[in-house]
Amino acid sequence: MSEITIIIPIFNAEKTLEKCVFSIFDQTFKNYNVIFIDDGSTDKSSNIYLHFVENDKRFSVYFQENKGPSAARNLGLKMSLSPYVVFIDSDDYLNKNYLEYLYRGMVKNKSDLICSGYYEIDKNERQIAVNDYKMFSKVNITKEEFIRSLFKGTSGVLWTKMFKRKIIIENNITFDERVKMSEDLIFNLKYVMFCSKITILNNFLYYYNRFDANGISSNQNIDYLRYVNITNDVIEKTFLKFNITVLDIESIKYQRIWNLLKSIIFNSTLNELKILYSDKYINSNLQFLIANNKLDNLILKLFKKQKLNLLFLLIFPLKLKRYYK
């Protein structure tokens, strides 16, 4: 039996999957197995993963109709047998020492969870080093410290982490398939409640691909706001279930709404801003939203006062600056 199971959901990933899988194949740590979950792909992704499945017994594939990444990861967990589990997105790739450093750090420190830094690859193929745990000057952190970090930056993601399968299985920790946003954050939040020791590596081992990150499209505005509402509800129930008191759940909920609303505002036309403002869900939460800096505060103030023409004039040059950056 392998020491590590790697779970990779796949949906129409033919453009990026080969680089992802070759970065796994080149790992210095070889005692792993890979579970591909084809989530109803209609492109040529199968040409890539079947090459590995047919030529290397460490690689296997399972199929499901398109149900989303949460269902795919749940199936991967069901099929896994290794003591340790890592999740990789099909459009990302790894440093050759990724598995070795995580595994050695996990075993050496007798940890239940280990995390590392990563490189963000932007549209110009620049590598930007990111360490969401730089606030900590120590190798091992407490459960409470980790929970605080979950709601900052990208600490809530699955990648750059290694998990113990025993903790997942014994505590019936699964991905909530109803949740379409931040399902990985919720999984991490539930998982950490059963951790005694958490280790942070000061290494940048994962390459997060933002090539296809086009932001939130205007026709998804309302759907995404509904998703954040569902996600907030699940997060609140998790806080209550485990009696989490290190953070204020109300502040977290409204901060998440504002973060999403800001992103939608930034990607909206003037007409879309008007539709956005008239949405009942947004209006019911507007009075509770608070921005964290001068620009965000101005954007929120103009939106609250329905100064939408002025708001659009403000964000338009910012859009151009971001586009040509």
C-alpha distance (Angstrom), angle and dihedral (degrees) to the residues before:
residue distance angle dihedral
M1 . . .
S2 3.79 . .
E3 3.81 121.7 .
I4 3.82 95.5 -133.4
T5 3.79 133.2 37.8
I6 3.79 116.5 -158.2
I7 3.81 114.7 -156.2
I8 3.81 118.3 -158.9
P9 3.82 122.1 179.8
I10 3.80 110.6 -153.4
F11 3.77 127.8 -159.2
N12 3.81 117.4 160.3
A13 3.80 93.8 -34.4
E14 3.80 100.7 147.3
K15 3.81 93.2 126.6
T16 3.81 96.3 56.8
L17 3.81 108.3 17.7
E18 3.79 97.9 86.9
K19 3.80 93.7 57.6
C20 3.79 90.0 45.4
V21 3.80 94.6 52.1
F22 3.81 95.5 42.6
S23 3.81 88.6 54.4
I24 3.82 86.9 56.5
F25 3.79 92.8 45.6
D26 3.83 89.6 53.6
Q27 3.81 95.2 53.3
T28 3.81 116.8 132.9
F29 3.82 87.4 -137.9
K30 3.80 107.0 70.0
N31 3.80 104.6 176.9
Y32 3.79 97.6 95.2
N33 3.78 140.8 101.9
V34 3.79 127.9 -145.6
I35 3.80 125.1 -141.0
F36 3.79 114.2 -162.9
I37 3.81 115.0 -162.8
D38 3.80 110.2 -161.1
D39 3.80 102.9 -152.7
G40 3.81 96.2 -161.2
S41 3.81 98.2 -62.8
T42 3.81 116.5 -172.5
D43 3.81 98.6 -172.5
K44 3.81 130.4 72.5
S45 3.81 97.0 -77.7
S46 3.82 89.3 118.7
N47 3.81 90.9 64.0
I48 3.81 87.9 63.5
Y49 3.79 103.8 41.3
L50 3.83 94.4 40.1
H51 3.80 89.7 58.6
F52 3.81 88.8 62.6
V53 3.81 95.4 38.3
E54 3.80 91.7 53.2
N55 3.81 95.4 45.1
D56 3.82 105.6 35.5
K57 3.81 123.2 46.6
R58 3.82 90.1 -151.4
F59 3.81 89.9 71.1
S60 3.81 124.7 74.7
V61 3.79 136.3 164.8
Y62 3.80 135.4 -148.3
F63 3.77 127.1 -171.2
Q64 3.78 134.7 -141.5
E65 3.78 136.0 164.9
N66 3.79 112.5 -98.6
K67 3.81 104.5 -68.9
G68 3.80 101.0 141.9
P69 3.81 135.0 -103.8
S70 3.82 95.6 -66.3
A71 3.81 92.7 59.9
A72 3.81 89.8 43.1
R73 3.80 92.4 53.3
N74 3.80 91.7 46.3
L75 3.80 89.0 54.8
G76 3.81 89.8 47.9
L77 3.81 90.9 52.2
K78 3.80 90.4 49.2
M79 3.81 90.4 54.2
S80 3.82 96.4 43.0
L81 3.81 122.8 101.8
S82 3.82 104.0 169.9
P83 3.84 122.6 109.9
Y84 3.81 90.7 -121.9
V85 3.80 132.2 45.3
V86 3.80 133.0 -163.4
F87 3.79 128.9 -178.3
I88 3.80 122.3 -144.8
D89 3.80 128.3 -174.7
S90 3.80 114.4 -130.6
D91 3.82 94.0 -125.5
D92 3.83 94.8 53.8
Y93 3.80 132.8 72.8
L94 3.80 140.5 -155.8
N95 3.77 143.8 -118.3
K96 3.82 106.9 -114.3
N97 3.84 89.4 -114.0
Y98 3.81 95.3 51.0
L99 3.79 98.5 108.0
E100 3.79 95.3 35.9
Y101 3.80 95.7 51.8
L102 3.80 93.6 45.3
Y103 3.80 93.3 45.4
R104 3.81 95.9 44.9
G105 3.80 91.2 46.3
M106 3.79 91.0 48.6
V107 3.81 93.9 50.4
K108 3.81 96.7 39.6
N109 3.80 93.5 51.2
K110 3.82 94.6 36.1
S111 3.79 87.4 -127.6
D112 3.77 131.9 173.8
L113 3.80 92.4 -153.6
I114 3.80 133.6 17.5
C115 3.83 128.5 -169.4
S116 3.81 135.5 -172.1
G117 3.79 139.8 -173.3
Y118 3.81 123.6 -99.3
Y119 3.79 144.8 -157.7
E120 3.78 118.9 -112.4
I121 3.81 111.9 -146.2
D122 3.80 109.8 -149.9
K123 3.81 129.1 -159.6
N124 3.81 90.5 -86.6
E125 3.83 90.2 53.8
R126 3.79 92.3 -111.2
Q127 3.79 116.5 151.5
I128 3.80 112.6 -132.0
A129 3.81 115.7 -170.2
V130 3.81 112.9 -133.3
N131 3.79 127.2 -174.1
D132 3.78 113.0 175.3
Y133 3.80 89.8 -176.5
K134 3.81 96.8 57.6
M135 3.82 87.9 111.4
F136 3.80 86.2 74.5
S137 3.80 119.0 75.1
K138 3.79 93.4 -171.4
V139 3.78 136.3 76.0
N140 3.80 97.3 -129.1
I141 3.80 123.2 45.7
T142 3.78 134.6 -173.1
K143 3.78 127.1 -105.2
E144 3.81 89.6 -111.1
E145 3.81 92.4 52.8
F146 3.80 91.0 50.4
I147 3.80 92.5 49.9
R148 3.82 89.8 54.0
S149 3.81 90.1 51.3
L150 3.82 92.5 50.9
F151 3.78 91.7 75.1
K152 3.80 95.3 48.4
G153 3.79 125.8 77.8
T154 3.80 113.2 -32.8
S155 3.80 98.4 -39.4
G156 3.79 89.1 121.8
V157 3.81 95.0 65.5
L158 3.80 123.7 105.6
W159 3.77 98.1 -130.8
T160 3.84 120.5 85.0
K161 3.81 87.0 39.6
M162 3.79 138.7 97.5
F163 3.81 121.0 -154.9
K164 3.80 135.4 -164.4
R165 3.78 110.5 -116.3
K166 3.82 90.5 -152.2
I167 3.82 91.6 62.5
I168 3.81 91.2 47.8
I169 3.82 95.5 48.7
E170 3.81 99.2 39.3
N171 3.80 92.5 50.5
N172 3.81 95.7 39.6
I173 3.81 93.1 -123.4
T174 3.79 110.2 175.8
F175 3.77 139.1 158.9
D176 3.79 114.0 -93.0
E177 3.81 102.7 -122.0
R178 3.83 92.2 -160.4
V179 3.80 91.0 64.0
K180 3.81 116.0 87.3
M181 3.81 98.4 177.1
S182 3.83 130.0 52.5
E183 3.80 92.7 -4.7
D184 3.81 87.3 147.8
L185 3.83 91.5 55.2
I186 3.81 90.3 53.9
F187 3.81 90.9 48.5
N188 3.81 90.5 51.1
L189 3.80 91.7 47.0
K190 3.81 91.7 53.5
Y191 3.80 93.0 43.1
V192 3.79 96.5 51.0
M193 3.79 91.1 56.6
F194 3.82 87.2 73.3
C195 3.82 96.1 45.0
S196 3.79 123.6 107.9
K197 3.81 97.2 -179.3
I198 3.82 131.3 28.0
T199 3.80 122.8 -172.1
I200 3.82 129.3 -159.0
L201 3.82 121.6 -155.7
N202 3.78 118.9 -153.9
N203 3.81 90.9 -144.0
F204 3.80 131.5 107.9
L205 3.79 103.6 -136.3
Y206 3.81 108.8 148.2
Y207 3.81 130.0 67.9
Y208 3.78 112.3 -145.7
N209 3.79 110.6 -158.9
R210 3.80 116.1 -142.6
F211 3.82 95.0 168.6
D212 3.78 92.4 112.5
A213 3.80 96.6 34.8
N214 3.80 100.8 121.6
G215 3.77 95.8 163.0
I216 3.79 124.1 -125.1
S217 3.77 113.6 -30.1
S218 3.79 117.0 -132.7
N219 3.82 94.7 -117.6
Q220 3.80 90.2 59.6
N221 3.79 97.0 54.7
I222 3.78 99.5 106.7
D223 3.81 94.4 38.1
Y224 3.79 91.3 53.6
L225 3.79 91.1 49.8
R226 3.79 89.4 52.2
Y227 3.80 89.2 50.5
V228 3.80 93.0 52.5
N229 3.79 88.8 51.1
I230 3.83 91.4 54.0
T231 3.81 91.1 44.6
N232 3.81 92.5 49.9
D233 3.79 89.7 51.1
V234 3.82 91.9 52.9
I235 3.82 91.7 46.2
E236 3.81 90.8 51.0
K237 3.81 91.9 49.8
T238 3.82 89.6 49.5
F239 3.81 90.4 51.7
L240 3.79 90.1 51.5
K241 3.80 94.8 44.1
F242 3.81 93.6 53.5
N243 3.81 95.8 32.1
I244 3.81 92.6 -121.4
T245 3.79 108.7 -176.1
V246 3.82 103.5 159.5
L247 3.82 90.2 94.1
D248 3.80 134.7 36.1
I249 3.79 106.9 -113.1
E250 3.81 93.7 -157.6
S251 3.81 92.0 56.3
I252 3.79 90.5 47.9
K253 3.79 93.3 50.7
Y254 3.79 94.8 50.3
Q255 3.80 92.8 43.0
R256 3.81 89.8 54.1
I257 3.82 90.9 49.6
W258 3.81 90.9 49.9
N259 3.82 93.3 47.4
L260 3.78 90.8 53.6
L261 3.79 94.6 41.2
K262 3.82 90.5 51.3
S263 3.80 90.7 51.9
I264 3.80 91.4 49.2
I265 3.81 92.3 47.1
F266 3.79 89.9 51.6
N267 3.82 91.1 53.7
S268 3.81 97.7 43.1
T269 3.78 133.3 101.7
L270 3.80 119.5 -133.4
N271 3.81 92.0 -96.7
E272 3.80 90.6 48.9
L273 3.81 90.0 51.7
K274 3.79 88.6 56.6
I275 3.81 91.9 50.5
L276 3.78 89.7 46.0
Y277 3.80 92.8 52.7
S278 3.81 92.0 50.9
D279 3.82 92.9 54.9
K280 3.82 111.0 116.6
Y281 3.80 94.9 -143.2
I282 3.80 92.5 54.6
N283 3.79 93.4 45.9
S284 3.79 91.9 50.8
N285 3.82 89.8 57.3
L286 3.82 103.1 34.2
Q287 3.80 96.2 94.2
F288 3.83 91.3 57.2
L289 3.81 97.4 50.1
I290 3.82 118.2 106.4
A291 3.83 126.4 -175.2
N292 3.80 123.5 -142.1
N293 3.80 103.8 -144.8
K294 3.82 140.4 31.1
L295 3.80 97.3 -97.3
D296 3.79 94.3 45.6
N297 3.78 89.8 45.6
L298 3.81 90.5 53.9
I299 3.81 91.9 48.1
L300 3.79 91.5 49.8
K301 3.81 93.1 44.5
L302 3.81 92.4 52.5
F303 3.79 91.1 47.1
K304 3.81 93.7 48.2
K305 3.81 90.8 50.5
Q306 3.82 90.5 46.3
K307 3.82 92.1 -119.8
L308 3.79 88.0 149.2
N309 3.80 98.8 153.4
L310 3.79 90.3 53.5
L311 3.80 90.7 43.9
F312 3.80 91.8 53.8
L313 3.81 91.1 49.6
L314 3.80 88.4 52.1
I315 3.79 97.9 50.2
F316 3.83 98.3 38.7
P317 3.85 96.6 77.2
L318 3.81 88.6 42.6
K319 3.81 88.6 56.1
L320 3.80 91.1 51.4
K321 3.80 91.8 48.2
R322 3.81 91.1 51.5
Y323 3.83 92.5 45.7
Y324 3.79 94.9 52.5
K325 3.79 96.1 38.6
